[in-house]
Amino acid sequence: MLENLLFLSFSLFLVVKGATLATKYSAKLAESFNFSKYIVGFVVIAFISILPETFIAINSALKGIPEFGLGTLFGSNIADLTLIFAILIILSGRGMKIESKVLKNVHLYPFFLLLPIIFGLNGHYSRIEGAALIVAGALFYYLVFRNGTEASSVFHNGDGKYKNSFILLFAMALLLVGSHFTVTSATALARALEITPILIGLLVVSLGTTMPELFYSLKALKRKDDSLAVGDILGSVLADATIVVGVLAFISPFYFPVRIVYVTGTFMVVASLVLLKFMRSGRVITNKEGLMLLAFWATYAVIEFAMNG
């Protein structure tokens, strides 16, 4: 068991390291093309940030345990919407400011997160449902990208395109290797502990895949670029719930334990509603609200453990 635990820890280290490098150098690459900060946070970094859970979900599907990948995706989203926001707010010590442009684009946010829940009520994602999720995610990002082309602060950095591209490819290779062994070692550890692999995906692997968002957003907050931090997290969650799940279902329709939708999926949607309510309260998420988000994640973790342990 100890060997499996160490192997899982090392695999997650590769995932986190690869994702952190990918996030950093994709941002630098985006800056070299003079994208606005809004686009960099909500679109570019968000898409890079979903690579860990995407690769893990694909590997789990290939190994015949798609429920592990789906649990990781939904568990990662809940952690992003609650635990990661709470950590960022508490560490910043000043709350988190929310730009009006962000609020403009997220008023339909819970609806998009609700789609994979509705489609998965029967414990199965079909190819048609996968295509619908991809279209829904693409529509959301089209709206975000369109609004992001309006006047806003822009990065100006035209250096190092080739270097940044090379390191980005290297980081993605680390992600691929790490995600493969994460699924293998997590499954072996679950067998050794005589628990379902879903629980490890929901509460352990999902936390590891949120580290890129946490590290990038912490740096953004230190520069007082709150919109970058918010955009990265919200964009990652939306892409996970629609595009990533959609791609998996479109490539290979799959069945899964329906409780993932009823419990984890419901927590995901409710977490988004709570977070949006906090975002609209004076357009600042306060320390008190951050602690409430932390309590929400702790409640979720206890319930998941009780149901899957």
C-alpha positions as CSV (number, residue, x, y, z in Angstrom):
1,M,0.0,0.0,0.0
2,L,2.8,2.4,0.9
3,E,4.4,1.7,-2.5
4,N,1.1,2.6,-4.3
5,L,0.8,5.8,-2.2
6,L,4.3,6.9,-3.1
7,F,3.7,6.1,-6.7
8,L,0.4,8.1,-6.7
9,S,2.2,11.0,-5.0
10,F,5.0,11.1,-7.6
11,S,2.4,10.8,-10.5
12,L,0.5,13.7,-9.1
13,F,3.7,15.7,-8.7
14,L,4.4,15.2,-12.4
15,V,0.8,16.3,-13.2
16,V,1.1,19.4,-11.1
17,K,4.6,20.3,-12.3
18,G,3.6,19.8,-15.9
19,A,0.4,21.8,-15.5
20,T,2.2,24.6,-13.6
21,L,4.8,24.9,-16.4
22,A,2.1,24.7,-19.0
23,T,0.1,27.5,-17.4
24,K,3.1,29.7,-16.9
25,Y,4.4,29.4,-20.4
26,S,1.1,29.4,-22.2
27,A,0.5,32.8,-20.5
28,K,3.8,34.0,-21.7
29,L,3.0,32.8,-25.2
30,A,-0.4,34.5,-25.1
31,E,1.3,37.7,-23.9
32,S,3.6,37.6,-26.9
33,F,0.5,37.8,-29.2
34,N,-0.8,40.8,-27.3
35,F,-4.0,39.2,-26.1
36,S,-6.0,41.1,-23.4
37,K,-5.7,40.1,-19.8
38,Y,-9.3,39.1,-19.9
39,I,-8.8,36.6,-22.8
40,V,-5.6,35.3,-21.2
41,G,-7.3,34.5,-17.9
42,F,-10.8,33.3,-19.1
43,V,-9.8,31.5,-22.2
44,V,-6.0,30.7,-22.7
45,I,-5.0,29.9,-19.1
46,A,-8.4,28.2,-18.4
47,F,-7.9,25.8,-21.3
48,I,-4.4,24.9,-20.3
49,S,-5.5,24.5,-16.7
50,I,-8.0,21.7,-17.6
51,L,-5.3,19.5,-19.2
52,P,-4.5,17.5,-16.0
53,E,-8.1,16.4,-15.4
54,T,-8.6,16.0,-19.2
55,F,-5.7,13.6,-19.6
56,I,-6.6,11.7,-16.4
57,A,-10.2,11.4,-17.7
58,I,-9.1,10.1,-21.0
59,N,-6.7,7.6,-19.5
60,S,-9.4,6.4,-17.1
61,A,-11.8,5.9,-20.0
62,L,-9.1,3.9,-21.9
63,K,-8.6,1.7,-18.9
64,G,-12.3,1.0,-18.6
65,I,-13.1,3.1,-15.5
66,P,-14.7,6.3,-16.9
67,E,-16.4,7.0,-13.6
68,F,-12.9,7.7,-12.1
69,G,-12.3,10.4,-14.7
70,L,-15.8,11.9,-14.3
71,G,-15.5,11.9,-10.5
72,T,-12.1,13.7,-10.9
73,L,-13.7,16.3,-13.3
74,F,-16.7,17.1,-11.0
75,G,-14.6,16.9,-7.8
76,S,-12.0,19.3,-9.3
77,N,-14.8,21.7,-10.3
78,I,-16.2,21.8,-6.8
79,A,-12.8,22.3,-5.3
80,D,-12.1,25.2,-7.7
81,L,-15.4,26.9,-7.0
82,T,-15.1,26.7,-3.2
83,L,-11.8,25.5,-1.7
84,I,-9.5,27.3,-4.2
85,F,-11.5,30.5,-4.0
86,A,-11.4,30.3,-0.2
87,I,-7.7,29.8,-0.1
88,L,-7.1,32.7,-2.5
89,I,-9.3,35.1,-0.6
90,I,-7.9,34.1,2.8
91,L,-4.3,34.4,1.7
92,S,-4.8,37.7,-0.1
93,G,-6.3,39.2,3.1
94,R,-8.2,41.8,1.1
95,G,-11.0,39.9,-0.5
96,M,-11.3,39.4,-4.3
97,K,-12.6,42.1,-6.6
98,I,-15.0,41.1,-9.4
99,E,-15.1,43.2,-12.6
100,S,-18.4,44.0,-14.2
101,K,-17.3,42.3,-17.4
102,V,-16.9,39.0,-15.5
103,L,-20.4,39.3,-14.0
104,K,-21.8,40.1,-17.5
105,N,-20.6,36.8,-18.8
106,V,-21.4,34.5,-15.9
107,H,-25.1,35.2,-15.4
108,L,-25.9,32.0,-17.3
109,Y,-23.0,30.1,-15.8
110,P,-25.1,27.8,-13.6
111,F,-27.2,26.8,-16.6
112,F,-24.1,25.6,-18.5
113,L,-23.0,23.6,-15.5
114,L,-26.5,22.1,-15.2
115,L,-26.4,20.6,-18.7
116,P,-24.1,17.6,-17.9
117,I,-26.3,16.9,-14.8
118,I,-29.5,16.8,-16.9
119,F,-27.9,14.7,-19.6
120,G,-26.4,12.3,-16.9
121,L,-29.6,11.6,-14.9
122,N,-29.8,8.1,-16.5
123,G,-26.2,7.3,-15.7
124,H,-25.1,7.4,-19.3
125,Y,-23.6,10.0,-21.7
126,S,-24.4,9.3,-25.4
127,R,-22.6,10.6,-28.4
128,I,-25.4,13.1,-29.1
129,E,-25.2,14.4,-25.6
130,G,-21.5,14.7,-25.8
131,A,-21.8,16.8,-29.0
132,A,-24.4,19.0,-27.3
133,L,-22.1,19.6,-24.4
134,I,-19.2,20.6,-26.8
135,V,-21.5,23.0,-28.6
136,A,-22.7,24.5,-25.3
137,G,-19.1,25.0,-24.1
138,A,-18.0,26.5,-27.4
139,L,-21.0,28.9,-27.3
140,F,-20.0,30.1,-23.9
141,Y,-16.4,30.7,-24.9
142,Y,-17.5,32.4,-28.1
143,L,-19.5,34.9,-26.0
144,V,-16.5,35.4,-23.6
145,F,-14.1,35.8,-26.5
146,R,-16.3,38.3,-28.2
147,N,-16.7,40.4,-25.1
148,G,-12.9,40.1,-24.5
149,T,-12.1,41.8,-27.7
150,E,-13.4,45.1,-26.4
151,A,-11.0,47.6,-25.0
152,S,-9.2,46.3,-21.9
153,S,-5.8,46.1,-20.5
154,V,-3.4,44.3,-22.8
155,F,-0.2,42.4,-22.3
156,H,2.8,43.6,-24.4
157,N,5.5,41.0,-24.6
158,G,6.7,39.9,-28.0
159,D,9.8,38.0,-26.9
160,G,10.5,34.3,-26.5
161,K,7.8,32.7,-28.7
162,Y,10.0,29.7,-29.6
163,K,11.3,29.1,-26.1
164,N,7.8,29.4,-24.6
165,S,6.4,27.0,-27.2
166,F,9.1,24.4,-26.6
167,I,8.6,24.5,-22.8
168,L,4.9,24.3,-23.2
169,L,5.2,21.1,-25.3
170,F,7.6,19.7,-22.7
171,A,5.1,20.5,-19.9
172,M,2.3,18.7,-21.8
173,A,4.5,15.6,-22.2
174,L,5.0,15.6,-18.4
175,L,1.2,15.9,-18.1
176,L,0.7,12.9,-20.3
177,V,3.1,10.7,-18.4
178,G,1.8,11.8,-15.0
179,S,-1.8,11.4,-15.9
180,H,-1.3,7.9,-17.1
181,F,0.4,6.7,-13.9
182,T,-2.0,8.7,-11.7
183,V,-4.9,6.5,-13.0
184,T,-2.8,3.3,-12.6
185,S,-1.5,4.1,-9.1
186,A,-4.9,5.5,-7.8
187,T,-6.7,2.3,-8.9
188,A,-4.0,0.1,-7.3
189,L,-4.2,2.2,-4.0
190,A,-8.0,1.9,-4.0
191,R,-7.8,-1.9,-4.3
192,A,-5.2,-2.0,-1.5
193,L,-7.5,0.1,0.8
194,E,-10.6,-1.8,-0.3
195,I,-12.4,1.4,-1.3
196,T,-13.9,2.6,-4.6
197,P,-11.4,4.4,-7.0
198,I,-14.1,7.0,-7.4
199,L,-13.4,8.3,-3.8
200,I,-9.8,8.8,-4.6
201,G,-10.7,10.6,-7.8
202,L,-13.2,12.8,-6.0
203,L,-11.2,13.8,-3.0
204,V,-7.5,13.2,-3.8
205,V,-6.7,13.4,-7.5
206,S,-9.2,16.2,-8.0
207,L,-7.3,18.4,-5.5
208,G,-4.1,17.7,-7.3
209,T,-5.5,18.8,-10.6
210,T,-6.6,22.2,-9.1
211,M,-3.0,23.2,-8.2
212,P,-2.3,24.9,-11.5
213,E,-5.3,27.2,-11.0
214,L,-4.2,27.9,-7.4
215,F,-0.6,28.7,-8.2
216,Y,-1.4,30.9,-11.2
217,S,-4.2,32.7,-9.4
218,L,-2.1,33.4,-6.4
219,K,0.5,35.1,-8.6
220,A,-2.3,37.1,-10.3
221,L,-3.6,38.3,-6.9
222,K,-0.1,39.4,-5.8
223,R,-0.1,41.6,-9.0
224,K,-3.6,42.7,-8.1
225,D,-4.9,41.2,-11.3
226,D,-8.0,39.8,-9.7
227,S,-9.8,39.4,-13.0
228,L,-7.1,37.0,-14.2
229,A,-7.5,34.8,-11.2
230,V,-11.3,34.7,-11.4
231,G,-11.3,34.1,-15.2
232,D,-8.8,31.2,-14.9
233,I,-10.9,29.4,-12.3
234,L,-14.3,30.0,-13.8
235,G,-13.1,29.2,-17.3
236,S,-11.5,26.0,-16.2
237,V,-14.7,24.8,-14.4
238,L,-16.9,25.5,-17.4
239,A,-14.6,23.8,-19.8
240,D,-14.4,20.7,-17.6
241,A,-18.1,20.4,-17.2
242,T,-19.0,20.9,-20.9
243,I,-16.2,20.4,-23.4
244,V,-14.1,17.8,-21.6
245,V,-17.1,15.6,-20.6
246,G,-18.5,16.2,-24.1
247,V,-15.4,15.1,-25.9
248,L,-15.2,11.9,-23.7
249,A,-18.8,11.0,-24.5
250,F,-18.5,11.8,-28.2
251,I,-15.4,9.6,-28.6
252,S,-16.8,6.8,-26.6
253,P,-20.2,6.9,-24.9
254,F,-20.0,5.6,-21.3
255,Y,-22.0,4.5,-18.3
256,F,-21.2,5.6,-14.7
257,P,-22.7,5.4,-11.2
258,V,-25.6,7.8,-11.2
259,R,-24.8,9.0,-7.7
260,I,-21.9,11.0,-9.2
261,V,-24.5,13.2,-10.9
262,Y,-27.1,13.3,-8.1
263,V,-24.5,14.1,-5.4
264,T,-21.3,15.5,-6.9
265,G,-23.1,17.2,-9.8
266,T,-25.6,18.8,-7.5
267,F,-22.9,20.1,-5.2
268,M,-21.1,21.5,-8.3
269,V,-24.1,23.5,-9.5
270,V,-25.0,24.7,-6.0
271,A,-21.4,25.8,-5.4
272,S,-21.6,27.9,-8.6
273,L,-24.8,29.5,-7.4
274,V,-23.3,30.3,-4.0
275,L,-20.1,31.7,-5.5
276,L,-22.1,33.9,-8.0
277,K,-24.2,35.2,-5.1
278,F,-21.0,36.2,-3.3
279,M,-19.5,37.7,-6.4
280,R,-22.6,40.0,-6.8
281,S,-22.5,41.1,-3.2
282,G,-20.7,44.4,-3.7
283,R,-18.6,42.9,-6.4
284,V,-16.1,41.7,-3.8
285,I,-15.8,38.3,-2.3
286,T,-15.0,39.0,1.4
287,N,-12.9,37.0,3.9
288,K,-16.2,35.9,5.6
289,E,-17.6,34.6,2.4
290,G,-14.3,32.8,1.7
291,L,-14.7,31.0,5.0
292,M,-18.2,30.0,4.1
293,L,-16.9,28.6,0.8
294,L,-14.3,26.6,2.8
295,A,-17.1,25.2,5.0
296,F,-19.1,24.3,1.9
297,W,-16.2,22.2,0.5
298,A,-15.7,20.5,3.9
299,T,-19.3,19.5,4.0
300,Y,-19.1,18.1,0.5
301,A,-16.0,16.1,1.4
302,V,-17.6,14.6,4.4
303,I,-20.7,13.6,2.5
304,E,-18.7,12.1,-0.4
305,F,-16.6,10.1,2.1
306,A,-19.7,8.8,3.9
307,M,-21.3,7.7,0.6
308,N,-18.3,6.2,-1.1
309,G,-16.1,5.1,1.7
